[in-house]
Amino acid sequence: MRRMAPVSAPPTCEVILALDVPTRAEAEVFLDRIGGDLRWVKIGLQMFVREGPGIVDAIAARGHRVFLDLKLHDIPNTVASAIRSLRGRPCDLLTIHAGGGSEMMRQAVAAAREINPNLNLLAITVLTSLDDAALAETGVVGNTAAQVERLAALALQAGVQGVVCSPHELPALRGKFGPRPILVTPGVRPAGAETGDQKRVLTPREAAAAGSSFIVVGRPLLQAKDPCAALAAIRAEMAGASA
């Protein structure tokens, strides 16, 4: 098994590729195209369900750190048992839903420590495909920003190491919780890119300036004619946030 170093909020924002393609074969072709300079890869439900847990080993064996985005949300024992099933897998970050409640998150944290003390959990707050109107349909009182802050506080109090949020909530979360939590932000699009099904978006530069630890980028890289150049451009844009 690959020996993993602990993951913490990095001093500068890093890029995670959302490897949202149907098969392992397509994933490997794309990773060959983008080159070895890519450090982080996100494996989502689509790939995990089709290819099984072995896809984690395959991606890690190529030298990438793995963000396993399963968004676990069930009764506490079931979530904890699912996490224990990942024992021995070279996974660095794993998502659970903050909406599962404090007890579910506490048991998830305990299970993660049991199988790998360097595995950090990230709590999903409000999906970036939801806006205030969509959230209200689920019965949530208050706006998206308030719900994100409420769930982030609940997750961090339960011992979860970080949260997933839209870039728009970054300033409030950094202001309230400081530099320590890992803040991962999907819903990031380079200037001029289509937003797709994301409703709360910022550019890489804006997200980095607002305090993101990691930005998750999928289609702007996956659909690029030259993904290596596209990755370099995003990193250059992020670097400009601190210039």
N, C-alpha and C positions, 0 to 999 in steps of 0.2 A: 504494500500500500504506500502511496506517495506520502511523505512526511510533510505535513502542512504547518506553516507558520500561522500565528494568530492573525486575525483580521480585525482591524480597528478603523475608525474614521481616518482616512489618509490626509496628509497635510494639504494636498491639492486634489482636485476632483479627477476621477478616473472614468474611463469609458467601459461599459459592459455591453457586449454585443448580444442582442436578443436573437438567438439562433432559431427563429420561428420558421423552420422548413419542415416538410413532411417526413423525411427519412434520414437515416444516418448517412447513407451514401451521398445525398445532396448536401448534408452538413459538412462532410469531409471535403467535398469538392469546393465548397465556399471557403472553408478554413484554409485550404491550399491557396486559394486566390487572394485572400486578404493578407496572408503571410504571418510569420512568427512573431511580429511585433505586438500582436493583439494579446493582452494578458488575461482578460476576463470574458467568460462566455456564460450566458444565461440559457438554461435548459428549462423549457416550459412543459405544460401538460401534454401538448400535442406530441412532442418528441418522446417524452417519458412514457406515455401510454403506448405508443406504437413500438418503441424500441426496447422498453424495459429498463430496469436500473443499470444494466451494463453500459448504457450510453454515458453515464457519469464517468465510469472508468475509462471509456474510450476517449472522451474529450480531455480528461485530465492527463491521460497518457501522452497527449500531443503537447503538453506543457502549459495548458491553460488552467486557471483557477475557475472553479465551477460555482455558479449561483443557481441553485435548484429552486425554481419558482413553482411550487406545488400548491401554494395558498391553502394549506391544510385548515379545515374548519369542521369540527365534529365534537362529540363529547370528549372530555379530557382524557380518558383512558385510551380511546381510539387514536387520538392525535399523538399521544405519547408513544403508543405501540408502533404507529407508523414511523415515527422518528427513530425508534430503536431498530426498525427494520433496515435502516440505512447504515447500520454498523459496518465499518470497514470500507465504506464508499468515500472517495476523496472529494467530499463536498465542503465548500467553505462558507456559503450563505444559503439559508433555507427560509422560505416564507410560510407564515401562518396568518390566519385572520384575527385581528384584534377583536372583531365582533364575536369571537368565541368566548370571550370573557376572561376574567382574571385567573380562575382556577385552571382553565384549559391552558392558558399561557404559562402559568407556573409549572404545571406538569410537563409541558413541552420543553421548557428551559431545563428542568431536571433531567429529562430524557436525553437532551442534546449533550449535557455535561457528562452523562454516563457513557455515551458512545464515543464522544470526541470533544475534549475540552476546548478545542479551537474552532468548533462549529458555532457560528453566530446565527441567531434567529432574527428575522425581520418581520415585523407585524404590518400587515396590510391595513391601512386606515380606510380611506375611501378610494375606490377604483377611479383611475383617471378618465374612464369613459362616462362617469357620472357627473352631473352638474346639480345645482340646487333643486331644480324641478324633479329630476330623476330620483334624488335622495328623498324628497318629500313624498314621492309615491310609495316609498318603503315604510313610511310612518315616522321618519326621523324629524324631530322638531329642531329647527335652527338651520343655519346655512352650512355649506360644505366645510368652510374653514373652521367653524366651531366644532364640527364633528371630528375632523382630522385631529385637532388639538386635544379633544377629549379622549379619543382612542389612543393617541400617542402617549398621553400621560398614563393611561391605564396600562399600556404595554410596558413602558419603562419601569413603572412601579412593580410590575410582575417579574422583572429581571430580564426582559427581552433587550437585546443589544442595540436594536435600531428599528426604524420604521420605513415603510414605503409610502411616499406621498407625492402629490403633484408639485412641480417647481413653485407654484404660486404660494404654497404653504411654508416654504423654506424659511423666509425671514422670521415668521412668528415662532416656528419650532426652534430655530437656532437662538432666538431671543429668550425663549422660555427655558430651554433645556441645555443650552451651551454647546461647546464644541465636541463633547464626548460621544453622543449617539451617532450611529451610522445612519445617514439619511440617504436613501436611494430613490431616485426620481426617474420614472418613466415619463412619457408625455413631453419628451424633449425633441425638438425638430430644428435642424439648421434653418437659417433665414431663407425664406422662399420655398421651403419644402411643404408638401401637403400634410395636413394634420391627421387624415384618416379618421379612425374612430376615437381619437383622443380629443377631449373637450377642454382640458386645462393644460395648456402647453406654454413653454418658453423656449428660447434658443439655448444652445449649449453655453454660450458666454453668459447669458442671464442666469442660468441655473448654477453655474460655477460661482458667479459673483454673489448669489444668494445663499451659498453655503452647502450645496450638495456635496456628498461624499462620492457618490457614483451616479452617473447618468446612464440610463438604459436606452440604447439606440438600436432599432431594428431595420425597418424598411429603408431609411436613408443610406444604410450600408448595404443591405441585402440587394437592393435594386440599383445600386450604383454601377456604372460601367467599369469603374476602377475603384473597387472597395478600399484598397490600400491607400489610395490618394484621398478618398472620402474620409477615412479614419484620420489621416494626417491633418486634413482641413478642420475637422471637428476639434482635434486636440489643439491646433493653433488658435482656433476661435476661443476655446476655454482658457488657454494661456493668456490671451488678451484681457481676460477678466481681472487678472492680478498685475497687469503691466502698469 
